[in-house]
Amino acid sequence: MSASVRIRKAQPEDSRAIAALHARQIPWGLLSRLGEEFVGNFYEALFRSPFGFGFLAEENGRLLGFATGVVDWRPFYKTFLRSRLGLAVRALISGLGEGRWRRLLETSRYAASDGLPPAELVSIALEPDARGSGVGKDLVHCVLEEFSARRVDAVRVTAGSTNAPANRLYERAGFRLYGNVEIHPGETAAVYVISLGSEQRYPVLS
């Protein structure tokens, strides 16, 4: 990573720029389909919440990438919906057609699964020219250090089973394959878990 690149903790006021990068680089995700305003509000709520956090990489004031984490989805969802119910309803009505309500429910069910660690590396996105530079690796490292500081003993992350670059990034960071799951019918995702404590509580395949 270039010496001119700086990584820092994301603040609520960074949410708009992060939402724009998310929309550009993760356009296929369910969150992006709810609109950039919703994504920005989601990240602002995450950074204000005691259950969430994020880091961003920037060079000369330009955002190169970000990574975010959540300690536990269930309490975060409750506080998010309480504070932004009107926005959530508007986004769902306008953005979720053609079976997307079902996909939202499936995603929510997976996020709150009892069989996996409640803590999750939620998202990571990089500008194309930052890929392969070490920025992604350093962002993941910062997220894992933050989880450790919060005494989280295990973290999960989900990637498309065919997303080879993301899968390599997580494996190099120490994540191990927990299994391939079908969050949505006919779509397989790879779930990785990393143990941050001395005890391996979740069985992994590799």
C-alpha positions in Angstrom: 0.0 0.0 0.0 1.3 3.5 -0.9 2.6 5.6 1.9 0.2 8.3 0.9 -2.8 6.2 1.6 -4.4 6.7 5.0 -6.8 4.4 6.8 -9.1 5.9 9.5 -12.3 5.1 11.4 -15.4 6.0 9.4 -17.6 8.8 10.8 -21.3 9.4 10.2 -20.4 12.3 7.9 -18.6 9.9 5.6 -21.8 8.0 4.9 -22.8 9.7 1.7 -19.4 9.1 0.0 -19.3 5.5 1.2 -22.9 5.0 -0.1 -21.9 6.3 -3.5 -18.9 3.9 -3.6 -21.1 1.1 -2.5 -23.6 1.8 -5.2 -20.8 1.9 -7.9 -18.9 -1.2 -6.8 -21.7 -3.4 -5.4 -24.6 -2.6 -7.7 -26.0 -6.2 -7.6 -26.5 -6.2 -3.9 -29.9 -6.0 -2.2 -28.8 -2.9 -0.3 -28.0 -1.0 -3.5 -31.4 -1.8 -4.9 -33.0 0.2 -2.1 -31.4 3.4 -3.5 -28.4 5.5 -2.5 -30.3 7.5 0.0 -31.2 4.4 1.9 -27.6 3.1 1.7 -26.3 6.3 3.1 -28.8 6.2 6.0 -27.9 2.6 6.6 -24.2 3.4 7.0 -24.8 6.5 9.0 -26.9 4.4 11.4 -24.2 1.8 11.5 -21.4 4.3 12.4 -23.6 5.9 15.1 -24.6 2.5 16.6 -22.7 0.9 19.4 -23.1 -2.3 17.4 -21.4 -1.1 14.2 -18.3 0.6 12.8 -16.3 1.1 9.6 -13.0 2.1 8.3 -12.1 3.9 5.1 -9.0 4.3 3.0 -8.3 7.6 1.3 -5.5 9.2 -0.6 -5.2 13.0 -0.9 -8.8 13.3 0.2 -10.1 10.8 -2.3 -12.0 7.8 -1.0 -10.3 4.5 -2.2 -12.3 2.0 -0.3 -14.1 1.1 2.9 -14.9 -1.9 5.1 -17.6 -2.2 7.8 -18.5 -4.5 10.6 -21.4 -5.2 12.9 -21.1 -6.9 16.3 -24.7 -8.2 16.4 -27.3 -7.8 13.7 -30.4 -8.2 15.9 -30.0 -5.2 18.2 -28.7 -3.1 15.3 -31.8 -3.9 13.2 -34.0 -2.9 16.1 -32.4 0.5 16.6 -32.2 1.1 12.8 -35.9 0.4 12.2 -36.9 2.5 15.3 -35.0 5.5 14.1 -35.6 5.3 10.4 -38.9 3.4 10.0 -40.4 6.0 7.5 -37.3 5.9 5.3 -37.2 2.1 5.4 -40.9 1.8 4.4 -40.5 4.2 1.5 -37.4 2.5 0.2 -39.1 -0.9 0.4 -42.2 0.2 -1.3 -40.3 1.9 -4.2 -37.4 -0.4 -4.5 -38.6 -3.9 -3.8 -40.6 -5.4 -6.6 -40.4 -8.6 -8.5 -39.8 -10.8 -5.5 -37.3 -8.5 -3.7 -39.5 -8.5 -0.6 -38.8 -12.2 -0.4 -35.1 -11.7 -0.9 -35.1 -9.1 1.9 -36.7 -11.6 4.3 -34.3 -14.3 3.3 -31.3 -12.0 3.8 -32.6 -10.9 7.2 -33.2 -14.5 8.3 -29.6 -15.4 7.4 -28.2 -12.3 9.1 -29.9 -13.3 12.4 -29.0 -17.0 12.1 -28.3 -18.7 15.4 -25.8 -21.2 13.8 -23.2 -18.6 13.0 -21.3 -15.9 14.9 -23.5 -12.8 15.4 -20.6 -10.6 14.4 -20.0 -10.0 10.7 -17.7 -8.2 8.3 -20.6 -6.6 6.5 -19.2 -5.0 3.4 -16.0 -4.0 1.6 -15.6 -2.1 -1.6 -12.7 -0.6 -3.4 -12.2 1.7 -6.4 -10.9 -0.3 -9.3 -7.4 1.3 -9.2 -7.1 0.4 -5.5 -7.5 -3.3 -6.1 -4.3 -5.4 -5.8 -2.6 -2.6 -3.9 -3.0 -4.0 -0.4 -5.7 -1.5 0.6 -8.3 -4.3 0.9 -6.1 -6.4 3.1 -5.4 -3.5 5.4 -9.1 -2.6 5.7 -10.0 -6.2 6.6 -7.1 -6.1 9.2 -8.5 -2.9 10.7 -12.0 -4.4 11.0 -10.7 -7.6 12.7 -8.6 -5.5 15.1 -11.7 -3.6 16.0 -13.7 -6.8 16.6 -10.8 -8.0 18.9 -10.8 -4.7 20.8 -14.6 -5.3 21.4 -13.9 -8.8 22.7 -15.6 -10.5 19.8 -14.4 -14.1 19.6 -15.5 -15.0 16.1 -16.5 -13.2 12.9 -18.3 -14.3 9.7 -18.2 -12.9 6.2 -20.2 -13.9 3.1 -19.1 -13.8 -0.5 -20.5 -15.1 -3.7 -19.1 -18.6 -4.2 -17.8 -17.5 -7.7 -16.3 -14.3 -6.4 -12.7 -15.5 -6.4 -10.9 -12.2 -5.5 -13.1 -11.7 -2.4 -12.7 -15.3 -1.4 -8.9 -15.1 -1.7 -8.9 -11.9 0.3 -10.8 -13.4 3.2 -8.7 -16.6 3.2 -5.5 -14.6 3.2 -6.8 -12.6 6.2 -7.3 -15.9 8.1 -11.0 -16.7 7.5 -11.8 -20.4 6.9 -14.6 -21.8 4.8 -17.6 -22.6 7.1 -19.7 -23.8 4.2 -21.7 -22.9 1.1 -25.2 -21.8 1.9 -28.3 -21.0 -0.2 -29.4 -17.6 1.2 -31.7 -17.2 -1.8 -33.1 -20.2 -3.7 -30.7 -21.3 -6.5 -27.9 -18.9 -5.4 -25.0 -20.2 -3.4 -22.8 -18.1 -1.2 -19.6 -19.0 0.6 -19.6 -18.3 4.3 -16.3 -17.8 6.0 -15.5 -17.7 9.7 -12.5 -16.5 11.6 -11.8 -17.3 15.3 -10.3 -14.3 17.2 -10.1 -16.2 20.5 -8.2 -19.3 21.5 -11.2 -21.6 21.1 -12.5 -22.6 17.7 -16.3 -22.7 18.3 -17.4 -23.0 14.7 -16.4 -26.0 12.6 -14.8 -25.0 9.3 -14.1 -27.0 6.1 -10.7 -25.5 5.4 
